[in-house]
Amino acid sequence: MSLVVELRPLPVTRPWGGRRAAPRFGWADTRAIGEWWLASCQPGHVSPLAQPGIAPDLAAFLAGPGRTQGLPAAADFPLLVKFLDCEQRLSLQVHPDDDCARRQGLMRGKTEAWHVLAAEPGACVWLGTAPGVGAARLLDRVAAGADDEEILALLRRIEVRAGDTLVVPAGSVHAIGPGLLLYEVQQNSDTTWRIHDWGRGRAVHLERARQASLDHPPQPPTREPLRAGRWTSLLSTPAFGLRRALVDGALDVAPEGPFAVLTALSGSGALAADGQELALRPGTTALVVGRARLTGTGLDVLCTDAPR
């Protein structure tokens, strides 16, 4: 049996938040919202279902109808999917990998990826350290009181534009610059070890960050050309996959793992499976279990595949 279940977005305020996502997707919220959680089983931020007759939220769905479909329990749900709406620079931070997370008493690490939906001219991210600089030296300089300018000089700056995709391996120091709207896919962890916060005064976690930081090879952005009527793979990692499609007509959706999370970016259409049909509009997110079919006009969708 196939299922499509619409998930409601959850706004999460952040001090660096912007106002790009709400008007783009027709959401009635005028606040500066840093993150819109699209698919989450995180305690306190569980995605509500648009069809409450099925279950009130994603965790309850997984414990009920989802269990009969072989889906994981909420505690084992492997993904966290968001929009990031960035008006200011995000903190410099790092996430542990699975091994480090277990040593730190956490359930799992956090590899993540960013797909750029909108970027102001000159917008950038910082991913990893500058040539000849290691994470240990960066952390030493932060601990010694280095100012913002010196810290930025120790990081690898990458200018980005709409359509770019970047993988952020767990252990990579990173920060996101202002003027960006991103689709973020990550392992289901909300653990962030903050290294520097650009004067905002929030707590930093230098000891934990030092334990978690790894010197990965440079991770350049990729840009895959999109062709109408077919899926284009944007990335594939052991933790998740991400693909995008432009639909004028019909296209099948077949999750590569036990389920997928599908988000409409623009256009209009429908997602159908076993007699169910869900209308798609910009910003709609759905959990897809089993084979489904997309139909639409000018429909642009992203699909995150759970690990096999």
BAFI-3210 file (N, C-alpha, C; in Angstrom, 3 decimals, decimal comma, padded with zeros to 6 digits):
// residues 308
n [1|2|3|4|5|6|7|8|9|10|11|12|13|14|15|16|17|18|19|20|21|22|23|24|25|26|27|28|29|30|31|32|33|34|35|36|37|38|39|40|41|42|43|44|45|46|47|48|49|50|51|52|53|54|55|56|57|58|59|60|61|62|63|64|65|66|67|68|69|70|71|72|73|74|75|76|77|78|79|80|81|82|83|84|85|86|87|88|89|90|91|92|93|94|95|96|97|98|99|100|101|102|103|104|105|106|107|108|109|110|111|112|113|114|115|116|117|118|119|120|121|122|123|124|125|126|127|128|129|130|131|132|133|134|135|136|137|138|139|140|141|142|143|144|145|146|147|148|149|150|151|152|153|154|155|156|157|158|159|160|161|162|163|164|165|166|167|168|169|170|171|172|173|174|175|176|177|178|179|180|181|182|183|184|185|186|187|188|189|190|191|192|193|194|195|196|197|198|199|200|201|202|203|204|205|206|207|208|209|210|211|212|213|214|215|216|217|218|219|220|221|222|223|224|225|226|227|228|229|230|231|232|233|234|235|236|237|238|239|240|241|242|243|244|245|246|247|248|249|250|251|252|253|254|255|256|257|258|259|260|261|262|263|264|265|266|267|268|269|270|271|272|273|274|275|276|277|278|279|280|281|282|283|284|285|286|287|288|289|290|291|292|293|294|295|296|297|298|299|300|301|302|303|304|305|306|307|308]
n.u [000,848|000,478|001,119|000,396|001,114|000,326|002,409|002,523|004,250|006,583|007,262|010,353|011,877|014,866|017,792|019,001|017,160|015,092|012,755|011,949|010,884|008,141|006,419|007,032|005,991|003,399|002,651|001,115|002,763|004,468|006,763|010,334|011,646|013,840|014,042|012,069|010,608|010,080|009,782|009,804|010,655|011,606|011,666|009,336|009,196|007,568|006,329|003,130|000,243|-001,546|-003,907|-005,753|-007,398|-006,063|-003,804|-002,569|000,025|003,351|004,865|002,851|001,604|003,641|003,713|001,282|-000,551|001,774|003,402|002,392|003,229|005,854|007,510|009,972|010,031|009,267|011,527|013,541|013,398|014,979|015,536|015,705|014,168|014,288|013,504|015,870|016,049|017,864|018,870|020,907|024,369|024,911|025,843|029,258|029,940|029,867|029,069|028,871|030,121|028,708|030,200|031,574|029,359|028,203|030,233|029,912|027,561|025,237|022,504|022,888|025,018|025,458|025,350|024,783|023,080|022,899|020,657|020,519|018,018|017,446|019,495|021,111|023,101|026,536|026,234|027,243|028,701|030,563|032,678|034,460|038,019|040,398|042,924|045,801|045,149|044,047|041,324|042,020|043,832|042,141|040,272|042,004|042,677|040,177|039,664|041,668|040,692|040,336|039,273|036,281|037,078|039,585|038,814|037,083|038,951|040,283|038,654|037,124|035,767|032,853|031,261|027,844|024,989|021,541|020,407|022,723|024,241|025,393|027,232|027,594|029,732|029,560|031,446|032,671|033,630|031,533|029,610|026,787|026,116|024,465|021,426|020,315|018,201|017,645|017,247|017,426|018,714|019,152|020,707|018,683|019,097|019,471|021,770|024,183|027,360|028,489|030,903|031,635|029,867|029,643|029,352|026,773|026,322|025,450|025,856|028,949|030,641|033,332|035,012|033,514|033,209|035,847|036,301|034,610|035,373|036,640|039,088|038,091|038,433|038,220|034,897|033,348|030,623|027,980|026,318|023,601|022,187|018,740|016,161|013,089|010,451|011,824|013,725|016,395|019,368|020,675|022,366|023,926|024,235|025,285|023,470|021,237|019,447|019,049|016,920|015,623|012,882|011,277|008,018|005,789|003,057|003,158|004,804|006,473|006,944|009,150|010,173|013,558|014,408|012,773|010,870|010,050|010,534|008,756|008,769|007,059|008,171|007,419|004,830|001,941|-000,040|-000,579|-000,308|-000,551|-001,647|-002,662|-005,473|-005,632|-005,330|-003,340|-003,360|-000,919|000,909|003,038|005,374|004,095|004,572|005,116|004,968|005,991|005,141|005,890|005,088|004,157|002,397|003,149|001,473|001,249|001,600|004,174|005,431|007,671|009,706|011,284|012,816|013,543|015,231|014,968|017,505|018,469]
n.v [-001,201|002,243|005,535|009,014|011,747|014,818|017,284|019,873|022,996|024,082|027,053|028,295|030,508|032,425|034,324|035,294|035,287|035,613|037,078|035,828|033,297|033,027|034,880|033,859|031,278|031,656|031,784|032,932|034,746|037,263|037,570|037,574|034,705|032,164|029,402|026,990|024,174|021,327|018,550|016,739|014,921|015,779|016,221|018,480|019,833|018,490|017,558|018,679|017,012|017,655|016,394|015,760|013,636|011,312|011,176|013,146|014,204|013,764|011,952|010,484|009,380|007,674|005,871|004,681|004,278|004,328|002,372|-000,033|000,081|-000,442|001,641|003,657|004,110|007,187|008,009|006,885|008,040|009,090|011,589|015,203|017,908|021,133|024,608|027,206|030,544|033,206|036,126|037,352|036,596|033,254|031,464|030,374|027,002|023,467|020,033|016,856|013,667|010,336|008,548|010,280|011,518|009,411|009,031|011,388|011,035|011,165|010,387|010,241|011,477|014,381|014,811|017,092|018,846|021,493|023,030|025,588|027,917|030,615|033,464|036,397|038,752|038,000|036,500|034,087|031,080|029,628|026,961|024,573|025,027|027,620|027,272|025,571|025,914|024,329|022,779|022,676|024,813|026,965|026,782|027,218|029,904|031,130|030,561|032,122|034,628|035,805|038,227|038,979|039,443|038,154|035,515|034,971|035,052|032,692|030,768|028,835|030,448|030,383|031,437|031,443|030,524|030,446|027,141|025,798|023,057|021,852|019,576|019,025|017,549|015,769|017,087|019,125|022,476|025,314|028,055|030,047|032,614|035,903|036,755|034,506|031,803|028,591|025,069|022,676|019,532|016,990|014,627|013,290|015,186|017,702|018,781|021,164|022,438|025,376|027,640|030,312|033,383|035,866|038,165|038,031|036,970|034,478|031,222|029,422|026,403|025,284|023,145|020,813|021,272|021,050|018,347|017,343|018,361|017,920|017,615|017,780|017,056|019,764|020,828|021,444|023,350|021,798|021,773|020,797|020,364|020,822|018,867|018,855|016,707|014,580|013,017|014,590|013,821|015,385|014,970|012,238|010,477|008,279|008,903|010,203|011,025|013,429|014,826|016,490|017,721|018,890|019,277|018,928|017,681|014,329|012,357|009,695|008,940|007,239|006,213|005,840|004,710|003,564|005,566|008,857|012,428|014,959|018,146|020,864|023,473|025,442|026,287|024,219|021,346|017,829|015,066|011,680|008,543|005,238|005,828|008,092|011,662|014,472|017,910|020,033|022,880|025,787|025,270|023,124|020,152|016,673|013,403|010,500|007,240|004,291|003,824|006,704|009,209|012,080|014,894|017,821|021,370|023,348|022,545|022,356|020,379|019,112|016,167|014,301|011,441|008,851|007,012|003,769]
n.w [000,000|-000,779|000,493|000,951|002,915|004,161|005,632|008,047|008,035|010,539|012,174|013,378|015,373|014,995|015,879|013,611|011,627|008,613|006,206|003,838|003,159|004,015|002,450|-000,090|-000,069|000,662|003,356|006,287|008,078|009,525|010,943|011,588|010,650|011,243|010,666|009,016|009,890|008,147|008,039|010,798|013,748|016,096|019,618|020,950|018,575|016,669|013,532|012,638|011,277|008,255|007,818|010,291|010,958|010,400|012,089|014,830|014,562|013,137|014,704|016,042|013,837|012,897|014,985|014,692|011,924|010,323|011,385|010,506|007,946|008,062|008,832|010,612|014,231|016,010|017,499|016,054|013,618|010,688|009,505|009,254|007,948|006,504|005,726|005,558|006,392|005,910|007,200|008,531|009,298|010,223|013,248|013,687|013,562|014,448|013,851|015,452|014,191|013,783|015,420|017,192|018,334|019,803|021,706|023,039|024,300|022,775|020,510|017,707|015,050|012,896|009,672|007,057|004,358|001,972|-000,240|-002,473|-002,725|-003,123|-003,586|-002,696|-004,617|-004,343|-002,053|000,409|001,846|004,542|004,618|006,083|006,641|005,709|003,081|004,238|006,869|009,790|011,649|014,354|014,711|014,090|016,222|018,357|017,921|018,169|020,875|021,958|021,651|019,126|016,696|014,708|012,014|011,791|012,294|010,139|008,089|008,497|007,523|004,872|002,278|000,284|-002,489|-003,414|-005,442|-006,587|-007,036|-006,458|-004,688|-001,624|000,292|003,737|005,557|008,644|011,313|009,925|010,179|009,929|008,554|007,672|005,395|005,153|003,284|002,033|001,059|001,932|001,339|003,654|004,412|006,779|009,028|011,669|014,044|016,451|017,393|017,895|018,029|019,026|017,877|017,485|017,715|016,545|018,156|019,262|021,736|022,603|024,144|023,748|022,675|023,027|023,873|023,304|020,575|019,702|020,128|018,189|015,694|012,407|009,823|006,843|003,292|000,865|000,089|-002,650|-004,134|-006,025|-009,183|-010,831|-014,018|-014,703|-016,155|-017,787|-016,778|-015,624|-012,978|-011,298|-009,795|-006,993|-004,863|-003,105|-000,208|002,504|004,483|003,436|000,403|-002,256|-004,646|-007,590|-009,531|-012,518|-013,471|-016,038|-016,792|-016,091|-013,578|-011,995|-008,509|-006,599|-003,631|-002,617|-000,299|002,716|002,830|001,559|001,601|000,229|-001,257|-002,609|-004,652|-006,511|-008,909|-009,709|-008,834|-008,266|-005,980|-006,033|-004,697|-004,438|-004,592|-003,004|-003,145|-003,115|-003,159|-004,560|-003,815|-003,826|-001,264|-000,044|001,789|001,876|003,274|001,708|001,097|-000,430|-003,949|-005,795|-007,730|-009,538|-010,854|-012,830|-013,605|-014,576|-012,267|-009,648|-007,761|-004,811|-003,568|-000,821|-000,030|002,328|004,178|002,977]
ca.u [000,000|001,182|000,505|000,941|000,628|000,801|002,963|002,457|005,541|006,691|008,211|011,264|012,561|016,296|018,201|019,483|016,093|014,643|011,338|011,843|010,125|006,694|005,708|007,271|005,154|002,032|002,387|000,719|003,611|005,294|007,944|011,604|011,708|015,085|013,900|010,756|010,830|009,121|009,573|010,559|010,190|012,342|010,789|008,993|009,027|007,077|005,507|001,703|-000,326|-002,627|-005,130|-005,743|-008,128|-005,114|-003,048|-002,327|001,351|004,164|005,226|001,686|001,418|004,630|003,345|000,029|-000,584|003,106|003,990|001,956|003,966|007,262|008,268|010,626|009,407|009,675|012,886|014,473|013,177|016,365|015,719|015,140|014,152|013,951|013,951|016,622|015,812|019,032|019,015|022,214|025,308|024,686|027,022|030,260|029,535|030,237|028,229|029,641|029,705|028,027|031,106|031,779|028,093|028,052|031,163|029,390|026,294|024,138|021,987|023,472|025,674|024,667|025,740|023,682|023,312|022,139|020,333|020,263|016,796|017,563|020,739|021,427|024,434|027,650|025,944|028,255|028,798|031,922|032,634|035,826|039,016|041,168|044,102|046,889|044,615|043,273|040,313|042,660|044,342|040,972|039,735|042,985|042,571|038,905|039,860|042,572|039,989|040,418|038,097|035,508|037,836|040,584|038,133|036,631|040,122|040,708|037,633|037,033|034,576|032,323|030,128|026,832|023,830|020,403|020,665|023,897|024,054|026,617|027,199|028,340|029,988|029,706|032,812|033,119|033,247|030,785|028,683|026,001|026,052|023,138|020,902|020,125|017,106|018,185|016,559|018,423|018,435|020,160|020,355|017,741|019,787|019,481|022,995|025,082|028,394|028,759|032,297|031,696|028,519|029,698|028,927|025,374|026,319|024,978|026,905|029,752|030,919|034,624|035,548|032,758|033,530|037,180|036,134|033,818|035,884|037,464|039,604|037,669|038,838|037,275|033,618|032,817|029,218|027,675|025,154|023,126|021,137|017,432|015,444|011,670|009,903|012,676|014,399|017,821|019,996|021,497|023,400|023,637|025,105|024,694|022,446|020,055|019,627|018,217|016,715|014,709|012,216|010,345|006,928|004,698|002,469|003,138|006,094|006,367|007,801|009,399|011,217|014,694|014,445|011,425|009,967|010,676|009,891|008,640|008,367|006,826|008,800|006,645|003,873|000,779|-000,245|-001,141|000,459|-001,587|-001,202|-003,704|-006,761|-005,489|-004,745|-002,972|-003,065|000,394|001,107|004,363|005,535|003,512|005,497|004,397|005,653|005,592|005,455|005,537|005,072|003,118|002,475|003,036|000,960|001,278|001,979|005,216|005,631|009,088|009,669|012,450|012,486|014,590|015,059|015,523|018,507|017,908]
ca.v [000,000|003,523|006,615|010,372|012,416|016,212|017,792|021,328|023,578|024,655|028,159|028,320|031,799|032,483|035,737|035,655|034,926|036,545|037,115|035,426|032,070|033,145|035,385|032,994|030,083|032,010|031,549|034,187|035,008|038,415|037,621|037,094|033,287|031,602|028,035|026,370|022,731|020,728|017,143|016,623|014,188|016,280|016,586|019,893|020,353|017,389|018,078|018,340|016,530|018,479|015,594|015,290|012,384|010,202|011,255|014,577|014,648|012,734|010,918|009,631|008,623|006,598|004,877|004,049|003,774|004,146|001,130|-001,119|000,234|-000,725|002,874|003,689|004,868|008,598|008,143|006,386|008,733|009,433|012,850|016,482|018,697|022,515|025,794|028,188|031,888|033,800|037,577|037,675|035,484|032,272|031,198|029,404|025,841|022,148|018,942|015,609|012,516|009,315|008,017|011,315|011,715|008,362|009,329|012,548|010,666|011,536|009,255|010,195|012,689|015,177|015,272|017,839|019,378|022,705|023,325|027,026|028,290|032,023|034,047|037,752|038,830|037,943|035,672|033,051|030,251|029,250|025,517|024,137|026,060|028,135|026,453|025,653|026,105|023,210|023,118|022,894|026,189|027,845|026,753|027,886|031,353|031,553|030,524|033,213|035,903|036,377|039,011|038,438|039,518|037,095|034,225|034,788|034,790|031,316|029,887|028,734|031,166|029,869|032,204|030,508|031,077|029,527|025,911|025,116|022,085|021,605|018,606|019,467|016,334|015,934|017,418|020,309|023,784|025,996|029,148|030,474|034,059|036,500|036,872|033,175|030,894|027,254|023,834|021,919|018,141|016,566|013,555|013,773|015,638|019,160|019,088|022,142|022,969|026,730|028,040|031,781|033,867|037,196|039,203|037,943|036,676|033,143|030,342|028,650|025,050|025,055|021,812|019,843|021,533|020,510|016,892|016,991|018,933|017,083|018,323|017,099|017,704|020,815|020,371|022,486|023,182|021,174|022,354|019,824|020,905|020,185|018,600|018,646|015,366|013,521|013,329|014,895|013,599|016,498|014,402|010,935|010,149|007,167|009,391|010,665|011,461|014,574|014,963|017,577|017,474|019,852|018,431|019,417|016,401|013,341|011,759|008,800|009,102|005,950|006,421|004,934|004,047|003,219|006,695|010,078|013,693|015,733|019,535|021,641|024,803|026,377|025,643|023,583|019,969|016,890|013,868|010,658|007,186|004,318|006,484|009,386|012,725|015,646|019,081|020,608|024,297|026,117|025,096|021,878|019,049|015,417|012,131|009,579|005,841|003,528|004,534|007,714|009,836|013,536|015,551|019,250|022,344|024,210|022,062|022,185|019,667|018,470|014,911|013,765|010,011|008,314|005,977|002,433]
ca.w [000,000|-000,833|001,261|000,923|004,129|004,164|006,884|008,194|008,429|011,877|012,225|014,521|015,318|015,244|015,862|012,277|010,698|007,592|005,822|002,439|002,935|004,217|001,262|-001,245|000,001|001,017|004,769|006,938|009,239|009,170|011,798|011,042|011,000|010,740|010,173|008,876|009,962|007,224|008,423|012,044|014,927|017,248|020,746|020,998|017,223|015,840|012,438|012,651|010,022|007,724|007,905|011,680|011,122|010,318|013,344|015,070|014,142|012,495|015,672|016,247|012,598|012,850|015,996|014,305|010,546|009,776|011,892|009,633|006,691|008,307|009,036|011,924|015,315|016,016|018,027|015,046|012,345|010,367|008,793|009,660|006,714|006,857|005,020|006,331|005,874|006,571|007,023|009,084|009,340|011,282|014,064|013,262|014,339|013,965|014,345|015,565|013,397|014,599|016,440|018,205|019,037|020,813|022,798|023,758|024,913|021,892|019,747|016,363|014,588|011,955|008,347|006,476|003,021|001,636|-001,636|-002,485|-003,439|-003,502|-003,079|-003,116|-005,223|-003,404|-000,871|000,557|003,046|004,915|004,820|006,292|006,921|004,580|002,767|005,199|008,224|010,300|012,647|015,659|014,752|014,163|017,581|019,216|017,741|018,785|022,324|022,322|021,539|017,781|016,323|013,583|010,770|011,775|012,200|008,760|007,254|008,724|006,971|003,419|001,819|-000,985|-002,995|-003,915|-006,138|-006,632|-007,757|-005,916|-003,621|-000,861|001,374|004,920|006,332|010,093|011,680|009,189|010,709|008,876|008,857|006,511|005,312|004,963|001,931|001,473|001,392|001,690|001,720|004,404|004,766|007,750|009,953|012,676|015,250|016,619|018,133|017,282|018,911|018,544|018,035|017,552|017,392|015,952|019,088|019,716|023,163|022,972|024,666|022,804|023,175|022,394|024,177|022,498|019,178|019,427|020,030|017,006|014,448|011,526|008,651|005,621|002,044|000,440|-000,444|-003,531|-004,495|-007,311|-009,876|-011,805|-014,893|-014,567|-017,390|-017,517|-016,911|-015,083|-011,726|-011,332|-008,487|-006,528|-004,000|-002,511|000,914|003,264|005,403|002,699|-000,973|-002,612|-006,084|-007,953|-010,811|-013,114|-013,971|-016,884|-017,174|-015,016|-013,220|-010,849|-007,338|-005,947|-002,623|-002,715|000,987|003,173|002,607|001,069|001,959|-001,000|-001,060|-003,821|-004,617|-007,329|-009,790|-009,088|-009,270|-007,298|-005,660|-005,862|-004,366|-003,966|-004,438|-002,330|-003,953|-002,338|-003,984|-004,307|-004,058|-003,295|000,172|000,443|002,061|002,118|003,473|000,654|001,389|-001,616|-005,229|-005,985|-009,059|-009,601|-012,056|-012,593|-014,617|-014,016|-010,900|-009,289|-006,493|-004,232|-002,911|000,047|000,202|003,572|003,932|002,722]
c.u [000,880|000,396|001,180|000,290|001,209|001,255|002,886|003,820|005,478|007,690|009,037|012,067|014,038|016,725|018,672|018,401|015,673|013,162|011,165|010,869|008,622|005,981|005,882|006,307|003,742|001,665|002,164|001,516|004,582|006,540|009,196|011,798|012,990|014,901|012,420|010,997|009,702|008,794|010,439|009,844|010,968|011,379|010,587|008,783|008,607|006,126|004,045|001,256|-001,457|-003,960|-005,215|-006,522|-007,227|-004,353|-002,765|-000,986|002,145|004,534|004,072|001,394|002,384|004,301|002,073|000,072|000,805|003,760|003,616|002,646|005,457|008,121|008,896|009,773|009,958|011,111|013,937|014,285|014,494|016,604|015,150|015,289|013,615|014,135|014,755|016,486|016,781|019,160|020,358|023,098|024,959|025,970|027,990|030,094|030,073|029,286|029,074|029,197|029,135|028,929|031,316|030,500|027,901|029,000|030,676|028,011|025,074|023,720|022,670|024,169|024,810|025,502|024,536|024,053|022,416|021,900|019,854|019,037|016,838|018,815|020,880|022,815|025,532|027,401|026,910|027,993|030,280|031,877|034,060|036,756|039,774|042,364|045,230|046,459|043,832|042,271|040,944|043,190|043,198|040,453|040,704|042,844|041,251|039,065|040,744|041,934|040,086|039,130|037,435|036,331|038,881|039,923|037,659|037,796|040,627|039,749|037,657|035,699|034,163|031,138|029,144|025,728|022,738|020,730|021,886|023,489|025,392|026,348|028,088|028,597|030,092|031,176|033,352|032,679|032,559|029,965|027,985|025,906|024,635|022,718|020,630|018,823|017,557|017,162|017,614|017,895|019,526|019,723|019,513|018,457|019,702|020,716|023,883|026,066|028,861|030,193|032,420|030,363|028,498|029,098|027,507|025,259|025,783|026,157|027,657|030,189|032,275|035,186|034,846|033,073|034,891|037,113|035,490|034,475|036,823|037,911|039,278|038,296|037,823|036,035|033,047|031,331|029,091|026,435|024,753|022,046|019,848|016,796|014,008|011,309|010,788|013,276|015,878|018,381|020,895|022,617|022,942|024,677|024,517|023,537|021,162|020,451|018,716|018,137|015,654|014,115|011,362|009,274|005,938|004,063|002,475|004,537|005,896|007,351|007,924|010,499|012,327|014,954|013,024|010,405|010,770|009,886|009,927|008,125|008,211|007,425|007,998|005,730|002,712|000,622|-000,847|-000,184|-000,563|-000,961|-002,382|-005,020|-006,732|-004,944|-004,545|-002,650|-001,714|000,400|002,481|004,406|004,926|004,602|004,689|005,374|005,096|006,072|004,988|005,464|003,891|003,331|002,235|002,386|000,990|001,649|002,984|005,567|007,114|009,127|011,051|012,008|013,697|014,294|015,719|016,580|017,850|018,019]
c.v [001,246|004,582|007,939|011,136|013,827|016,624|019,307|021,878|024,197|025,813|028,120|029,608|031,645|033,947|036,210|035,517|036,034|036,403|036,753|034,270|032,302|033,728|034,496|031,816|030,373|031,739|032,880|034,383|036,122|038,530|037,224|035,665|032,706|030,248|027,666|024,866|022,044|019,286|016,873|015,734|014,620|016,635|018,090|020,518|019,224|017,947|017,697|017,855|017,452|017,750|015,015|014,008|011,166|010,065|012,731|015,065|013,466|011,613|009,956|008,800|007,441|005,490|004,117|003,525|003,516|002,849|-000,046|-001,073|-000,033|000,501|002,889|004,405|006,294|008,764|007,716|007,054|009,359|010,837|014,039|017,401|020,092|023,439|026,637|029,534|032,822|035,283|038,059|036,421|034,552|032,064|030,272|028,186|024,567|021,134|017,673|014,584|011,456|008,801|009,024|011,539|010,661|008,596|010,489|012,271|011,011|010,338|009,130|011,514|013,430|015,576|015,991|018,284|020,586|022,755|024,767|027,314|029,733|032,580|035,467|037,778|038,854|037,106|034,505|032,200|030,065|027,779|024,990|025,322|026,452|027,220|026,676|025,840|024,856|023,661|023,394|024,319|027,186|027,921|027,394|029,394|031,879|031,604|031,665|034,585|036,569|037,125|038,416|038,391|038,404|035,732|033,965|034,458|033,358|030,293|029,892|029,334|030,643|030,742|031,240|031,262|030,018|028,332|025,155|024,145|021,852|020,557|019,122|018,226|016,645|016,141|018,643|021,580|024,549|027,149|029,518|031,989|034,580|036,486|035,549|032,539|029,508|026,187|022,976|020,528|017,694|015,284|014,137|014,041|017,152|019,599|020,024|022,599|024,302|027,118|029,547|032,318|035,320|038,265|039,113|037,489|035,330|032,277|029,667|027,357|024,593|023,662|020,747|020,015|020,958|018,986|016,491|017,383|017,981|017,919|017,522|017,779|018,779|020,225|021,462|022,286|022,475|021,835|021,403|020,456|020,114|020,025|018,261|017,177|014,251|013,991|013,592|014,702|014,787|016,025|013,038|010,671|008,932|007,612|009,815|010,919|012,637|014,662|016,020|017,267|018,670|019,044|019,261|018,175|015,476|012,766|010,892|009,199|007,729|006,166|005,382|004,201|003,712|004,333|007,831|011,266|014,564|017,130|020,219|023,040|025,835|025,575|025,042|022,175|019,125|015,719|012,796|009,305|006,392|005,026|007,779|010,401|013,959|016,775|019,659|022,078|024,638|026,032|023,834|020,825|017,811|014,297|011,162|008,180|005,012|004,417|005,502|008,355|011,335|013,939|017,042|020,057|023,292|023,823|021,759|021,579|019,156|017,216|014,434|012,307|009,595|007,271|004,609|001,563]
c.w [000,000|-000,072|000,934|002,074|004,163|005,565|006,901|008,603|009,822|011,858|013,512|014,430|015,673|015,176|014,500|011,207|009,754|007,293|004,343|002,240|002,999|002,997|000,035|-001,251|000,514|002,454|005,476|008,221|008,857|010,035|011,020|011,543|010,402|010,094|010,087|008,827|009,187|007,555|009,635|013,046|016,160|018,384|020,810|019,640|016,280|014,784|012,612|011,281|009,579|007,764|009,317|011,902|011,033|011,625|013,572|014,552|013,602|013,461|015,904|015,001|012,533|013,847|015,629|012,888|009,960|010,211|011,003|008,271|006,862|008,497|010,428|012,956|015,312|016,478|017,017|013,689|011,908|009,826|009,559|008,454|007,029|005,657|006,003|005,645|006,589|006,227|007,544|009,031|010,500|012,074|013,330|014,162|013,728|014,585|014,436|014,543|014,332|015,724|017,562|019,009|020,123|021,986|023,644|024,366|024,097|021,045|018,398|016,064|013,583|010,742|007,771|005,066|002,817|000,140|-001,682|-003,343|-003,907|-002,851|-003,602|-003,746|-004,157|-002,169|-000,818|001,792|003,339|005,294|004,886|006,507|005,659|004,298|003,773|006,641|008,602|011,343|014,007|015,782|014,850|015,590|018,573|019,127|018,316|020,295|022,805|022,155|020,188|017,437|015,073|012,302|010,690|011,606|010,776|007,828|007,402|008,116|005,448|002,976|000,449|-001,378|-003,652|-004,632|-006,213|-007,525|-007,279|-004,813|-002,942|000,203|002,497|005,770|007,818|010,426|010,984|009,907|009,584|009,440|007,561|006,538|005,111|003,501|001,258|001,947|000,965|002,039|002,388|004,720|005,719|008,439|011,075|013,998|015,291|017,408|017,325|018,328|018,330|018,877|018,232|017,071|016,952|016,856|019,583|021,167|023,560|023,403|023,522|023,495|022,641|022,676|023,350|021,013|018,810|019,297|018,698|015,688|013,722|010,331|007,391|004,398|001,655|-000,206|-001,345|-003,788|-005,835|-007,890|-010,991|-012,684|-014,750|-015,939|-017,058|-017,681|-016,406|-013,769|-011,991|-009,933|-008,156|-005,620|-003,517|-001,434|001,623|004,157|004,709|001,250|-001,242|-004,129|-006,357|-009,319|-011,202|-013,832|-014,772|-017,486|-015,981|-014,814|-011,983|-009,746|-006,691|-004,926|-002,752|-001,401|001,417|002,991|001,997|001,597|000,716|-000,690|-002,407|-003,654|-005,391|-008,240|-009,031|-009,631|-008,185|-007,136|-005,303|-005,571|-003,836|-003,658|-003,663|-003,315|-003,100|-003,296|-003,569|-004,705|-003,498|-001,763|000,733|000,632|002,411|002,392|002,437|001,028|000,208|-002,850|-005,304|-007,359|-008,931|-010,917|-011,796|-013,815|-013,993|-012,595|-010,681|-007,902|-006,103|-003,498|-002,131|000,319|001,515|003,252|003,779|003,974]
res [m|s|l|v|v|e|l|r|p|l|p|v|t|r|p|w|g|g|r|r|a|a|p|r|f|g|w|a|d|t|r|a|i|g|e|w|w|l|a|s|c|q|p|g|h|v|s|p|l|a|q|p|g|i|a|p|d|l|a|a|f|l|a|g|p|g|r|t|q|g|l|p|a|a|a|d|f|p|l|l|v|k|f|l|d|c|e|q|r|l|s|l|q|v|h|p|d|d|d|c|a|r|r|q|g|l|m|r|g|k|t|e|a|w|h|v|l|a|a|e|p|g|a|c|v|w|l|g|t|a|p|g|v|g|a|a|r|l|l|d|r|v|a|a|g|a|d|d|e|e|i|l|a|l|l|r|r|i|e|v|r|a|g|d|t|l|v|v|p|a|g|s|v|h|a|i|g|p|g|l|l|l|y|e|v|q|q|n|s|d|t|t|w|r|i|h|d|w|g|r|g|r|a|v|h|l|e|r|a|r|q|a|s|l|d|h|p|p|q|p|p|t|r|e|p|l|r|a|g|r|w|t|s|l|l|s|t|p|a|f|g|l|r|r|a|l|v|d|g|a|l|d|v|a|p|e|g|p|f|a|v|l|t|a|l|s|g|s|g|a|l|a|a|d|g|q|e|l|a|l|r|p|g|t|t|a|l|v|v|g|r|a|r|l|t|g|t|g|l|d|v|l|c|t|d|a|p|r]
***
